[in-house]
Amino acid sequence: MSSRDVMGKGLLSRFTAEDGQLRRQQLEGFARYTPINSTVSLVNSFITVVMLWEAVPKPALLTWLGLIWAFSLLRLHRWQHWRTWSAQRAAERPEPKPVRRATLHKAAIWAGITGLLWGASVGFDPYLAPDQRLLMAIVIAAMAAGATTTLGAVPLAAAAFVGASILPWALYFAWIGDRTHIGLACFALIMTLAMLISTSIVHRSFMEALRARRQNSLLVEQIRDERSEWLAISDTSEAFALFDAKDQLLLWNENYRRILSLAKDQLFRGADRRTLLRSCATPVSVVSGEEDLEQWIERQLALGRNGHEPQVEQLSNGRWLSSIARRTDRGHTATVHVDITALKKHEEELLATQEELRLQSREVQRAYDQLGLQHRKIEETTQELRRARDSAMEASRAKTEFLANMSHELRTPLNAVIGFSDLIGREAFGPLGSERYESYVKHIHDSGEHLLNLINDLLDLSIIEAGELQLLRETVDINEIVKLCSQLVCSQAERAQVTLSVTGNPEEWPKLCADGTKLRQIVLNLLSNAIKFTPAGGAVAMDLRSARGGPFRIEVVDNGIGMRQEDIPAVLEPFRRLSPAHSANYQGAGLGLPLTKALVELHGGNLEIESKLGSGTRVIVTLPEDLSEDDDPQTQTANR
């Protein structure tokens, strides 16, 4: 059997396996003419109704026309849906899905229903004149003749339309029974048979065209594969050869001839692999008598059959080769011979330096051991530091919990002290009896409030350090906050004989999305702190500035006692007070500025201090521009 016969047999088997794909092409050929068939059916039915309008009862005529139009439009709708679905499937899956026979049967049913509607026009015959009867016969014959061509891709569909459209007329003519109508019935049957034969011829031609196109496509694909194989191996530096299932040469490159020392006339398509191995350069193992030439040839032929590892050997031409073979999906054997002569020379050089590397390895091992000892020491130190860190964190948590618990426990009695002292001071239940009691009660009340404020600051700072403070964001008017805070510290400024002023443009500030309580606490802390450390006759000024698209700045400036530049970081730490602040004239625990700084940073802002000893202090609070309600109109609760 020739190679062409083998290839043809393979193609036939592939066609058999792909019957579903051929049916898909049949269905596509059927669907291609669906718009034409439906349109012709719509137009011809309309023309028929116009021609028979005066002869046939109008209800029957309109009913028939409505059925044909409804069915034709339904077919067009289903054809459009099928076309869209096929396009989507083609985009998702490049390989089209095979079509079952039942799908073609459905197409035949659709065609049969259409033909049956046209065949139902036989009911108009009793009302028709001879010329109108001739018109109907021409229309039915034309529709059936067109179906043999347009529906020929699915012969069952074409036969269903032809039979359903013509046979009712043939049966009707035969039922009338006179000689003329019997002749017309026979003519209709003969025409039906001729159209079915024509349909078979059209279908056969269609299928032969499909098979020819598929065979040509497969041949082109095979040629392309062989060409791509050749292009892939022609430029490789290795010696490559491809043999068929009978070990006959199919493809090779120039390096195969050069590396194996073969003559040009020995290499041709169909050359026997065993003969080529006998003619190439002999291995050194054969020359030295370690093995027979036939044994070496058998070892080469066995490469790739049972998953053998590559063979490395030296040929008599001085080359070292690494040989490997693999089976392809087509049953071919691909052999590759790699020239590793340069690698063997490098191997000798490496062997020469192996002893030196071994000595260096010992030195490296000793250094590695020393590094191991140092690493263990570092690990021990790291463990100690980790334990110390854990202890510090535990102590910090314990401190935070203790401060929070103590603050909570102290606030209850302090509230009672402040409340009762306030009742006594206001003489709610009668006079005290002595003026000295009034000063005592006032002192108790002021001390209680001072201690309660201190505890509240301490509790807030503890919560901030624990990372559990929650900012309740809401719409805030900075102008109202400034007015309220100014009123609250006004009495403090009067007692300290300090002038308080507010400058800037707070009324031009937009609404802020911030925690209003914490923002008031920031402003109050800054003002009260500035008033506290400003001597009598001094001045405290608060300036508020904002620029469109820029940050918000709150500056509090005083001309009080001031501080040195190097002392500024200390005052921002909790419980740190400078020497002048420890005097009796400046009460406090050193929590105001650290708490204020923490609250500003929770809002995403920054607090800076500029001061000079004896010349006053400037505290600058910068809030980010994204606090503007124009940028973030939704109020939210942010956990910081």
C-alpha positions in Angstrom: 0.0 0.0 0.0 1.5 3.4 -1.0 1.9 6.3 1.4 -0.8 8.2 -0.4 -3.3 5.3 0.2 -2.3 5.2 3.9 -2.9 9.0 4.1 -6.2 8.7 2.4 -7.3 5.9 4.8 -6.3 8.2 7.7 -8.4 11.0 6.3 -11.4 8.7 5.8 -11.2 7.7 9.4 -11.0 11.3 10.5 -14.1 12.1 8.4 -15.9 9.2 10.1 -15.0 10.5 13.5 -16.1 14.0 12.6 -19.6 13.2 11.4 -20.9 15.6 14.0 -18.8 18.4 12.4 -20.2 17.6 8.9 -23.7 17.8 10.3 -22.8 21.2 11.7 -21.8 22.4 8.3 -25.1 20.9 6.9 -27.0 22.9 9.5 -25.1 26.0 8.7 -25.8 25.5 4.9 -29.5 25.1 5.9 -29.5 28.2 8.1 -27.8 30.3 5.4 -30.9 30.3 3.3 -33.4 30.7 6.1 -33.8 34.5 5.7 -34.3 34.0 1.9 -36.8 31.2 2.3 -38.8 33.1 5.0 -38.8 36.3 2.9 -39.9 34.4 -0.2 -42.7 32.7 1.7 -43.9 36.1 3.1 -43.9 37.8 -0.3 -45.4 35.0 -2.2 -48.2 34.5 0.4 -49.0 38.2 0.2 -49.1 38.1 -3.6 -51.3 35.0 -3.5 -53.8 36.6 -1.2 -54.0 39.7 -3.4 -54.6 37.5 -6.4 -57.3 35.4 -4.7 -58.9 38.2 -2.7 -62.1 38.3 -4.7 -62.5 34.5 -5.1 -61.8 32.9 -1.8 -63.7 33.7 1.4 -61.7 36.4 3.2 -61.7 34.8 6.7 -60.1 31.6 5.4 -57.7 33.6 3.2 -56.6 35.8 6.1 -56.3 32.9 8.5 -54.0 31.1 6.0 -52.0 34.3 5.4 -51.7 34.9 9.2 -50.4 31.4 9.9 -47.7 31.6 7.1 -46.6 35.1 8.3 -46.5 34.1 12.0 -44.5 30.9 11.2 -42.1 32.7 8.9 -41.4 35.5 11.4 -40.9 32.9 14.1 -38.4 31.2 11.9 -36.6 34.5 11.3 -36.5 35.2 15.1 -35.1 31.7 15.9 -32.6 32.1 13.1 -31.3 35.4 14.6 -31.2 33.9 18.1 -29.2 30.8 16.7 -26.8 33.2 14.9 -26.1 35.2 18.0 -25.7 32.1 20.2 -23.3 30.5 17.6 -21.2 33.7 17.6 -20.9 33.7 21.4 -20.0 30.0 21.4 -17.4 30.5 18.7 -15.8 33.3 20.8 -15.7 31.1 23.9 -14.7 27.9 22.2 -12.6 28.0 19.0 -13.5 24.4 18.2 -17.2 24.2 17.1 -19.4 21.8 18.9 -20.6 18.8 16.8 -24.3 18.7 15.8 -26.5 15.7 16.6 -28.8 14.1 14.1 -31.8 15.2 16.2 -31.0 18.8 15.3 -31.2 18.1 11.6 -34.5 16.3 12.3 -35.8 19.5 13.9 -34.8 21.4 10.8 -36.8 19.0 8.7 -39.8 19.4 11.0 -39.7 23.2 10.5 -39.5 22.8 6.8 -42.3 20.3 6.8 -44.6 22.6 8.7 -43.9 25.4 6.2 -44.6 23.1 3.3 -47.8 21.9 5.0 -49.0 25.5 5.3 -48.5 26.0 1.6 -50.1 22.6 0.9 -53.1 23.7 2.9 -53.9 26.2 0.1 -55.6 23.2 -1.7 -58.6 24.2 0.4 -59.0 27.3 -1.9 -59.4 25.2 -5.1 -63.2 25.0 -5.0 -63.4 28.8 -5.2 -60.8 29.2 -7.9 -61.2 29.9 -11.6 -58.9 28.0 -14.0 -56.5 30.8 -14.4 -56.3 31.2 -10.6 -55.8 27.5 -10.2 -52.9 27.7 -12.7 -51.4 30.6 -10.6 -51.5 28.5 -7.4 -49.9 25.5 -9.2 -47.1 27.8 -10.5 -46.6 29.3 -7.0 -46.5 25.8 -5.3 -44.2 24.4 -7.9 -41.8 27.4 -7.7 -41.7 27.2 -3.9 -41.0 23.4 -4.0 -38.4 23.8 -6.8 -36.6 26.5 -4.8 -36.6 24.3 -1.7 -34.7 21.6 -3.5 -31.8 24.0 -3.8 -32.0 26.2 -0.7 -32.7 23.2 1.6 -30.5 20.7 -0.2 -27.9 20.8 2.6 -30.4 18.9 4.7 -32.2 16.5 2.2 -34.8 15.4 4.8 -35.9 19.1 5.2 -36.1 19.6 1.4 -38.1 16.3 1.0 -40.4 17.3 3.9 -41.2 20.7 2.3 -41.7 19.3 -1.2 -43.9 16.4 0.0 -46.0 18.6 2.4 -46.6 21.3 -0.2 -47.3 19.2 -3.4 -48.9 15.9 -2.1 -52.1 17.6 -0.7 -52.8 18.9 -4.2 -52.0 15.5 -5.8 -54.3 13.7 -3.3 -57.0 16.3 -4.0 -56.8 15.9 -7.7 -56.9 12.1 -7.3 -60.0 12.4 -5.1 -61.9 14.4 -7.8 -61.4 11.4 -10.0 -61.9 12.7 -13.5 -59.4 12.1 -16.3 -58.0 15.6 -16.2 -57.5 15.7 -12.5 -56.0 12.1 -12.4 -53.5 13.3 -15.0 -52.7 16.4 -12.8 -52.2 14.1 -9.8 -49.8 11.9 -11.7 -48.0 15.0 -13.0 -47.7 16.3 -9.4 -46.3 12.9 -8.2 -43.8 12.8 -11.1 -42.7 16.4 -10.3 -42.4 15.5 -6.6 -40.2 12.5 -7.5 -38.0 14.6 -9.8 -37.6 17.2 -7.1 -36.6 14.6 -4.6 -34.0 13.2 -7.1 -32.8 16.8 -7.6 -32.5 17.3 -3.9 -30.4 14.1 -3.6 -28.1 15.4 -6.3 -27.8 18.8 -4.7 -27.1 17.2 -1.3 -24.5 14.8 -2.8 -22.7 17.7 -4.4 -22.8 19.7 -1.2 -21.3 16.9 0.8 -18.6 16.2 -1.7 -17.7 19.8 -1.6 -17.5 19.7 2.2 -15.4 16.6 2.2 -13.1 18.0 -0.5 -12.6 21.2 1.5 -12.0 19.2 4.7 -9.5 17.0 2.9 -7.7 20.0 1.4 -7.6 21.6 4.9 -6.1 18.5 6.4 -3.5 18.2 3.7 -2.6 21.9 4.1 -2.3 21.3 7.9 -0.1 18.3 7.4 2.2 20.2 4.9 2.3 23.1 7.4 3.3 20.8 10.2 6.1 19.2 8.2 7.3 22.6 7.1 7.3 23.9 10.7 9.2 20.8 11.8 11.8 21.4 9.2 12.1 25.2 10.0 12.4 24.3 13.7 15.3 22.0 13.2 17.2 23.5 10.3 18.9 26.2 12.3 19.7 24.1 15.4 23.3 23.6 16.5 22.6 20.0 17.4 22.7 17.1 15.0 19.0 16.2 14.3 17.3 13.5 12.2 13.7 12.3 12.0 12.9 8.7 11.0 9.5 7.1 10.3 8.0 4.0 11.9 10.2 1.8 9.6 13.4 3.7 10.6 13.6 5.4 7.2 15.0 8.9 7.1 12.5 11.8 6.7 14.3 15.0 7.8 17.8 15.9 8.8 20.0 19.0 9.1 23.6 19.7 8.0 25.0 19.2 11.5 23.8 15.6 11.5 26.0 14.9 8.5 28.9 16.9 9.8 29.0 15.6 13.4 28.6 12.0 12.4 31.0 12.3 9.4 28.6 11.1 6.8 28.9 11.7 3.0 26.4 13.9 1.3 25.3 11.1 -1.1 24.4 8.9 1.9 21.7 11.2 3.2 18.5 11.1 1.2 14.8 10.7 2.1 14.1 7.0 2.8 17.7 6.1 3.8 17.8 3.2 6.3 18.9 4.3 9.8 20.9 1.1 10.4 22.9 1.7 7.2 23.6 5.3 8.2 24.9 4.1 11.6 27.3 1.7 9.9 28.6 4.4 7.7 29.2 7.1 10.3 32.3 7.7 12.4 32.9 4.6 14.6 32.8 4.9 18.4 36.1 4.6 20.3 34.6 1.7 22.3 34.2 -0.3 19.1 37.7 0.7 17.9 39.2 -0.4 21.2 37.3 -3.7 21.0 35.2 -3.1 24.1 32.0 -3.9 22.1 30.9 -5.0 18.7 29.6 -2.5 16.1 26.3 -4.3 15.9 25.9 -4.0 19.6 26.4 -0.2 19.4 23.9 0.1 16.6 21.3 -1.9 18.6 21.9 0.5 21.5 21.3 3.5 19.2 18.1 1.9 17.8 16.8 1.2 21.3 17.1 4.9 22.3 13.6 6.4 22.9 11.7 3.0 22.9 11.8 2.3 26.6 12.6 5.7 28.0 16.4 5.2 27.9 18.7 7.8 29.3 21.0 9.7 26.9 24.1 7.9 25.7 27.4 9.7 26.1 30.4 8.3 24.1 33.4 9.4 22.1 33.6 8.8 18.3 36.8 8.0 16.3 36.7 11.6 14.8 37.5 13.0 18.2 34.0 14.3 19.1 32.1 13.5 22.3 28.4 13.0 21.7 25.3 12.9 23.9 22.7 11.0 22.0 19.0 10.9 22.7 15.8 9.8 20.9 12.1 10.3 21.4 8.9 9.0 19.8 6.5 11.5 18.3 2.7 11.3 18.3 2.8 10.1 14.7 5.1 7.2 15.5 8.2 8.9 14.2 11.6 8.7 16.0 13.4 12.0 16.5 17.2 11.6 17.2 19.4 14.4 18.6 23.2 14.2 18.9 24.7 17.0 20.9 28.4 17.8 20.6 29.8 17.9 24.1 33.5 17.9 23.3 34.0 21.4 24.8 32.2 20.2 27.9 34.5 17.2 28.3 37.5 19.6 28.1 36.0 21.7 30.8 35.4 18.6 32.8 39.1 17.7 32.7 39.9 21.3 33.9 37.4 20.9 36.7 38.9 17.6 37.8 42.3 19.3 37.9 41.0 22.0 40.3 38.9 19.6 42.3 41.5 19.0 45.0 42.0 22.7 45.4 38.3 23.2 45.8 38.2 20.4 48.3 40.9 22.2 50.4 39.0 25.4 50.1 35.8 23.6 51.1 37.4 22.5 54.4 38.3 26.2 55.1 34.8 27.2 54.3 33.4 24.5 56.5 35.5 25.8 59.5 34.3 29.4 58.8 30.8 28.1 58.5 31.1 26.4 61.9 32.3 29.7 63.4 29.4 31.5 61.8 27.1 28.8 63.3 28.3 29.5 66.8 27.8 33.3 66.2 24.4 32.6 64.8 23.4 30.6 67.9 24.6 33.4 70.1 22.6 35.9 68.1 19.6 33.7 68.4 20.0 33.5 72.2 20.3 37.3 72.3 17.3 37.7 70.1 15.3 35.4 72.4 16.3 37.4 75.4 15.4 40.7 73.6 12.1 39.2 72.6 11.3 38.1 76.2 12.3 41.6 77.4 10.0 43.1 74.7 7.1 40.9 75.7 7.6 41.8 79.3 7.7 45.5 78.5 4.5 45.1 76.4 2.8 43.2 79.2 3.9 45.9 81.7 2.5 48.6 79.3 -0.8 46.7 79.0 -0.9 46.3 82.7 -0.2 50.0 83.2 -2.9 51.0 80.7 -5.4 48.7 82.4 -4.5 49.9 85.8 -4.8 53.6 84.8 -8.1 52.9 83.1 -9.5 51.0 86.1 -8.2 53.5 88.6 -9.5 56.4 86.6 -12.9 54.8 86.4 -12.9 54.0 90.2 -11.8 57.5 91.1 -14.3 59.4 88.9 -17.3 58.0 90.9 -16.3 59.4 94.3 -15.0 62.6 92.7 -18.3 63.3 91.0 -19.9 62.9 94.4 -17.4 65.2 96.1 -17.9 67.8 93.3 -21.7 67.5 93.4 -22.1 67.7 97.2 -19.5 70.5 97.5 -21.5 72.4 94.8 -24.7 71.9 96.8 -23.1 73.1 100.0 -21.5 76.1 98.2 -24.8 77.1 96.9 -26.4 76.6 100.4 -29.1 74.5 98.8 -30.4 73.2 102.2 -29.6 76.3 104.3 -26.8 78.6 105.4 -23.4 77.1 106.4 -23.0 79.3 109.5 -19.5 80.6 108.9 -17.8 82.4 106.0 -14.7 80.2 106.4 -16.8 77.2 105.4 -17.6 78.9 102.1 -13.9 79.2 101.2 -13.3 75.6 102.3 -16.2 74.3 100.2 -15.0 76.3 97.2 -11.5 74.9 97.6 -12.9 71.4 97.8 -15.0 72.0 94.7 -12.1 73.5 92.7 -9.7 70.7 93.8 -12.3 68.0 92.8 -12.8 69.5 89.4 -9.1 69.8 88.9 -8.5 66.2 89.9 -11.5 65.0 87.7 -10.0 66.8 84.7 -6.7 65.2 85.4 -8.2 61.8 85.6 -10.2 62.3 82.4 -7.0 63.4 80.6 -5.2 60.4 82.0 -8.0 58.0 80.9 -8.1 59.5 77.4 -4.3 59.2 77.1 -4.5 55.5 78.3 -7.1 54.7 75.7 -5.1 56.4 73.0 -2.0 54.4 74.0 -4.0 51.2 73.9 -5.2 52.1 70.3 -8.9 51.9 71.3 -10.0 55.5 71.0 -12.9 56.0 68.6 -13.4 59.2 66.7 -17.1 60.1 66.2 -17.1 62.0 63.0 -19.9 64.6 62.5 -20.4 67.9 60.8 -18.5 70.5 62.8 -18.6 74.3 62.6 -15.2 75.6 63.6 -16.6 79.1 64.2 -19.0 77.8 66.9 -16.2 75.8 68.5 -14.0 78.9 68.7 -16.8 81.0 70.3 -17.6 78.3 72.8 -14.0 77.7 73.8 -13.4 81.5 74.1 -16.3 81.8 76.5 -15.1 78.9 78.6 -11.6 80.2 79.1 -12.7 83.9 79.4 -13.0 83.7 83.2 -9.6 82.0 83.4 -8.0 84.8 81.4 -9.7 87.5 83.5 -8.4 85.9 86.8 -4.9 85.6 85.2 -5.2 89.2 83.9 -4.3 88.0 80.4 -5.8 89.5 77.2 -7.4 86.9 74.9 -8.0 87.6 71.2 -9.1 85.6 68.1 -8.0 86.5 64.6 -8.2 85.0 61.2 -11.2 83.8 59.2 -13.0 81.1 61.1 -16.3 82.2 59.6 -15.0 81.4 56.2 -14.0 77.8 57.1 -16.1 75.1 55.4 -18.0 72.6 57.5 -15.5 69.9 58.8 -16.1 66.2 59.1 -14.4 65.6 62.5 -15.0 64.6 66.1 -16.5 67.8 67.5 -15.8 66.9 71.2 -12.2 66.1 70.6 -11.7 69.2 68.4 -13.1 71.4 71.3 -10.8 69.6 73.7 -7.8 70.5 71.4 -8.7 74.2 71.3 -9.5 74.3 75.1 -6.2 72.6 76.0 -4.2 75.0 73.8 -5.9 78.2 75.1 -5.9 77.2 78.8 -2.2 76.0 78.6 -1.2 79.4 77.0 -3.1 81.4 79.6 -1.6 79.3 82.4 2.0 80.1 81.4 1.4 83.7 80.6 2.1 86.3 83.4 -0.4 89.0 84.4 -0.5 91.7 81.8 0.4 89.3 79.0 -1.6 88.4 75.9 -2.8 85.2 74.2 -3.9 85.2 70.6 -5.5 82.4 68.5 -5.3 82.7 64.8 -7.2 80.5 62.3 -6.3 80.3 58.7 -7.6 78.2 55.8 -6.9 78.3 52.1 -9.1 76.7 49.3 -7.6 73.3 48.6 -5.1 73.6 51.4 -4.7 72.5 55.0 -6.4 74.1 58.1 -4.1 75.9 60.5 -4.9 76.9 64.2 -2.1 78.9 65.9 -2.1 79.9 69.6 0.6 82.5 70.4 1.4 83.8 73.9 4.2 86.0 75.3 4.6 84.0 78.5 7.5 82.3 80.1 8.4 80.2 77.0 11.0 77.4 77.0 14.3 76.4 75.5 14.2 74.7 72.0 15.8 71.5 73.4 13.0 71.2 76.0 10.2 71.0 73.4 10.3 67.2 72.9 10.2 66.7 76.7 6.9 68.7 77.1 5.3 66.4 74.5 5.9 63.4 76.7 3.3 62.4 79.3 4.1 63.5 83.0 7.1 65.5 81.9 7.2 69.1 83.3 10.0 71.6 83.1 11.5 73.2 86.1 9.6 76.5 86.1 6.3 74.6 85.7 6.9 72.7 88.9 6.3 75.8 91.0 3.0 76.3 92.8 1.9 78.9 90.3 1.6 76.4 87.5 -0.6 73.5 88.4 -0.9 70.5 86.2 0.4 66.9 85.6 2.0 67.4 82.2 -0.8 65.7 80.2 -2.3 68.6 78.3 0.1 68.9 75.3 0.7 65.1 74.9 -3.0 64.5 74.9 -3.6 67.4 72.4 -0.9 66.1 70.1 -2.4 62.6 70.2 -5.9 63.9 69.4 -4.5 66.0 66.5 -2.7 63.0 65.0 -5.8 60.9 65.3 -7.5 63.4 63.0 -4.6 63.0 60.5 -3.0 66.4 61.5 0.3 67.6 63.0 1.2 69.7 66.0 4.4 71.9 66.1 5.8 74.1 68.9 8.0 77.1 68.5 9.3 78.7 71.7 12.0 80.9 73.2 12.8 81.1 76.9 11.3 84.3 78.3 9.7 85.4 75.0 6.6 83.2 74.7 5.4 80.1 72.7 3.7 79.5 69.4 1.7 76.2 69.0 0.7 75.4 65.4 -2.0 72.7 64.7 -2.3 71.7 61.0 -5.4 69.7 60.0 -5.6 68.0 56.6 -7.7 69.4 53.8 -9.7 66.2 53.4 -11.5 66.9 56.6 -13.6 69.4 54.6 -17.2 68.2 54.2 -16.9 69.2 50.6 -14.4 66.4 50.1 -16.2 63.8 52.3 -19.9 64.7 52.7 -20.8 61.4 54.5 -20.4 61.4 58.2 -18.9 58.2 59.6 -17.4 56.7 62.6 -13.7 56.0 62.1 -11.8 53.7 64.4 -8.3 54.8 65.0 
